[in-house]
């Protein structure tokens, strides 16, 4: 089956084109220079330019440090200069275009993944650098974790290779897999690797739930499915609290996504528009054969989308109780099972903070000072001003195991 997660793409910075200039003629008697148009700008516009140059100098230390017009303007209107400075901090970064958000540059016509959101919560500056410069290669521990997730998935799901011929085919298969997973949950009480696609706060979000199952009577009186995520560990110890918090956020985002689709439905029109899909597209023969094998009568992408929407309409909200499991990689023994309740206000607050970053509504923030032991395990630490080693020889205590921020599935 096709990959269900959005891949990170990096866009190299575009060098400005060199403008052509008229040649200067120098006869013996006089010089003829090209006529240069003069444009008069306001003090506010000059302040904006000055703030932009200041931000550029902070990004490129070797930039020319010339006298700044702000020395004159600052005394005249300090409030205006302060607002312009805040503007420059919000809009300029080491890799961002002033006019474009990270959503537009790196997720155009794509959904944001839940792992994009949790990775941003882990460290906004790290996510910014990942988007601009790429992520390091998957290490051995990550490969072991991915292999374990695949093993768990194969316990309940059989994968079949299907040839696709278009984006419409790809989306039809993704939604078909979701429908099949929901049906398996309804009939067997359990499924794994369930893809969810929904629309939250004006943004398309995609996530893959590790596992969901029906709640046991002794667990909860709630009839909704319990969402579960399994994390593998190199050591048989619990991770530091920031890692556990990140895991809780991930599960709460899955519940938020599930509940939004169940309560608010699936906006079919915006789906076709945003992803540039033809709703009337006749799916390829291989895809239609797989749809028929699933007991669904559909020829077009629109019919599959309607089936996806109707499938979730009949489901209950997800259980308020969520389960985070930690497993020892060496022997697959359970280190701990952490049960906690969904906190809607908290997850919505985190969601809004993260979306602000992706929309370039504010500058990326460094991880909190008390959590800057994370820098020890970050590929960008040597060049990051937020790294404690730049400020103090004694960074805060590290966790018991080198953490790995979420990577796209």
N, C-alpha and C positions, 0 to 999 in steps of 0.2 A: 504494500500500500504506500501511497505517497506520504512524504513527511508532512506532519501537521503543524509544525512550528515555523515561525518566520525567521529567516536567517539574517544575521547581522551583515550589513554591507558598509563598506567604508568608501567614502568619496574623497579622492585626493583634492587638496586645495587647488583652485584654479588661479593660475598666475595672470595678472592683468595684462592685457594686450598693450604692446608698446605703441604709442601714438606717433604718427608721422608729423614732422615739423618742416616748415618751409626753410629752405636754405637761406643763409645770410650772405648777401653780395657785398663785397668790400672794394669798390673802386678806389683809386688813389685819392679822389677828392672828397668822397662822402660814403657813409654806410647806409644801406637800406634794410630795415628790419621788418619782419612781418607784422601786420596790424594785429594786436592782441585785444580781444574784446574784454571790456571791464564790466564786472557784475557787482553791484553793491548789495551786501547782505546785512541783515540786522545783527545786533549784538547777541540776540538769543541764538541765531544760526551759527555765529562765530563760537559761542560757548559750546554748542553741540559738537562742532568740529574739533574744538580744543579737547573736549572730554573724550572724543573718539581717538585722537592722537595720544592722549594720556593713557587710555586703556591699551592701545597698541604698543606703547613703550613698555608697559608692564608685562605684556606677553612676549615681546622681543627685546630683551635687555640691551642688545647691541644697537638698538634704534638710535637715530640721531637725536641728541638731547639739545634742542635749540630753545631760545627764549620763547616763552609762552604768552599769548595775548591775555590769558586769564589773570595775569598779574594786574592788568588794568581793570578787567571786568569784575574781579572778585571783590574789590572794594566798593563797587557800585551796587551790586545786587547779589549778596551772598546767598539768599534763599534760592534764587534762580540757579546759581551755580551748583548748589547742593542737590537740587532736583535733577539737574542735567547729569551730575555725577552718578546719582542713583540710576538714572536711565542707562548710562553707559555700562554700569555693573550688571544690569539686568540683561542687556542685549549683546554684550561682547564677551567672547570666551576664546580659549586657545584654538578652537576649530570652527566655531559657529559663524554663519553668515548673518549680518545684521538683520537682513530681511526674512530669513528662513528659520523656522523652528526645527528642533530635532525630529519631530513628527514628520514634517514636510520633507526633510532631507533624507531621513533614514527609514521611515515607515510609510512612505507615500503609497496609497492604495493597498496598505497592509493593516492588519490588526496589531495592536500592541499585545504582546504576550504577558501572561501573569509573571513569567520569569523576568521580563523587562521591568516590571513594577517592583518586584522583590529585589532585583539587582540594584535598582535605583535607591531603594530604601537602605540597602547595605552601605552604599557610599555613592553619592551623586557625582563626585569628582571622578571616581573610578569608572562609572558608567559613561560619563562624558568622554573620557579618554578611550574607552572601549569603542565607542561609536566613531571616534575620529581616527584612531590608530589601529584598531583591531584587537581581538582577544588572543591571549597566548594559546598555544596548542594544548589540547586536552592531555592532562597528565595521567599517570598510572592509576591513581586513586579515583579520578573521575571516570576512567574507563571501567574500572571495577564496579562503580556505582551504577553506571549506565547498563552494564551487562546484567547486573542483579535486577534492575527494573524490567529489562527485557525478559529475563527468566520468570519473574512474577507474572508478567503479562501473559506469557505463553501457557501459564497454568490454566487460564480461563478463556483465552482468545486464540483462535487459529488464524494466522496471517496468510493471505492469498495475493499473489502478484497480479496486477491488472494494468494493462496498457492504456495510457491516457493520451489524448490528442489535443487537448486544449485546457485553458484555465477553468472552463465550465466543467469539464470532466473531473479535474482535480477537486473542485469544490463539491461536486456531486458525491464523490467518493468520501470526502471528509464528513459530510453531513450524513451519508449512508452509514458510515462507521459509528457515528453518534447514535443514530436511530437503532442500530443493531445492539449497541451497548446498553441503551435504555431498555430494550426488549429483554435482553439477558438479565438485567437487574430485576425486572418485573416478574419474570418467570422462575429465575434461579435464586434471586435474593442477593446477587453479587455480580460486579463486573470490575474491570480494570482499564486503565488508560482511556478514559472517556473524554473525548474532545467536547468542549463547550465554546460556542461563539455567541456573544451577546453585545448589547449596546448599553453602555453605562455612562451617564453624564455627558452625552455627546461624543463618545469615543468607542470605537469597536475594540473589544477585548477578546482574546482567545486564550484558553487554558486547557490543560490536559490533567484531569483528576487521576491521581495514582490509583485509588481504589474507592469504591463506595459499596456499601452493603446495607441490608435492612437491620434496624436496631433490634437487639435482643430485649426481651421483656424486662430482664433485670437491669439493663443499661439505661433505658429511657422509656417514658410513656409516650414520647413523641413518635409519630408514625413515619416521619421523614427519614430519608436515607442518611446514614452516617458517612461523612467524607473523611477519608484517611490518607495520610501521606507518610511514606517510609523513607527515612534518611539512613544511609549507610555510613559507618564510622570506621576509621583505621584503628582506633583504640576503643576499648570497652568502657568508655567514660562518657558522661553527658557533655555536650558542647557548652560554651559560654552563653550567658543570657542573651546577648545580641543575636546569636545564631538561632536560639530557640524562639526569640521574638520574630525573626525573619520567617521561621517555619510557621509560626502561628498566623502571621500576616498572609502567607501563601494560602493556607487553608481557608481563612476568612474571605479572601478574594474569590476562591472557588465557590464558596457558599453565596457570596454576593452575586456572582455571575449566574449561578443556578437559579437563585430566587428571582433575579431580574427577568430571566427568560420565562419562568413559570408565571410570574405575576403580570408582567407588562407585555408579554408576547415577543415576537420576532419581527422587526421592521423590514419587511421584504423589499419595499421600494428603495429605501436608503441602502440596503445591502447590494442590490444590483448596481446602483449608481456609484457607490463608493469604490467597489472592487472592479468597476468597469466590465460587468458581465452581461451577456445577452440572455435574458430570461427565457426566450423562446428557442434557445439553441437545442438542437436534437443531439443528445448524447451519443458517444461512440458505441459501437456494437458491444465491445467488451464490457463497458460500464453498464449498459442496459441489461446485459446478461447477468451481471452480478446483482443488479437491482431486482431482477426477476427472481433470482435464486433466494433473495431475502424475503420474497413474498410480497413485493411492492410493485404496483403497476405504475410505471412512470417512463416517459420518453424524453422529457425536457428537464432542464435545471429548475425551472419554476415549480414543476410538480414535486421535485425532491425537497425544495425549500418549504413548500406548503406542508409536506409530510413531516418535516423536522419541526416546524412550528406547532402543528397539531399534536405531535408526540409529547411535547413539553407541556402543552395545555392541560393534559390529564394527570400530570405529576404533582405530588405534594411538595411543599417547601422543604429544603434540606433541613436536617436535624440541627438544633441549636448546639448540640454537643459535637465537638470535633475531636479527632484523634491523631496525634503526632507520634509516630513510632521511630525509635532509634535502634538500628541493627548493627551488630559487630560484623565487619566484612570477613574476618578470618573464618568464622564458623556459622555465620548467619543467625547467631543467637540474639535474642531481644535484650537490649541494654535497658530500655525503659519505654513505657507507653504513657504519654502525657495527654490527659483528657482536659479539655477546657471548653468554656462556653463562648459562643460567637458574641462579639461586641460590635454592634452595627455602627455606633457613633465613632468608635476608635478607628475602624477600618475605613470608614468614609473620610475621616480626617487625613489618614495616611494616603488614601487614594488621591484626594485633592492636592496634597503636597507634591506627590510624584507627578501628577499630570501638569502642574504648574511648571515643573522642570522641563518636561517634554515639549511643552508649548512655548518655551523660552519666555515665560512670564516673570522669571527671576533667574538670578545667577545660580549655577550649581554650588552647593555647599559642601565643605569638607565634613568628614565624619566627626561626631562630637569628640572633644578632647579626651574624655574618659574611655573612648573606644578606639583610640588611635594605635593600639597594638595591631589593628587590622593592617596597618601600613607595612608591617613586617612581611606580610604574605601577598603584597600587591605588586604586580609587574611594573607599575608606574611609580613606585615609591621614590626611586632615585631622582626623579625630575619633578616631584610634587612638593610644593611649598607647605602642604598640610602635614607632611611627614614629620613626626616629632624629632627625628635625628637632625633636622634642619634647625631646631630650636633648643633642644636639650639633649644631653647625652644619656638621660635616664627616662626612656619612654615608659608608659604605663604597662602593667603586667599583661603578658600575652595569655591567650586561652590555653587550654590543655592540649589542643590539637590545632594544627594550621587549618584555618577555615577556608572553604571554597565558596565564593558567592555563586548564586544560581546561574546555570548555563542553559541556553535554550534547548528544549528537548529535541 
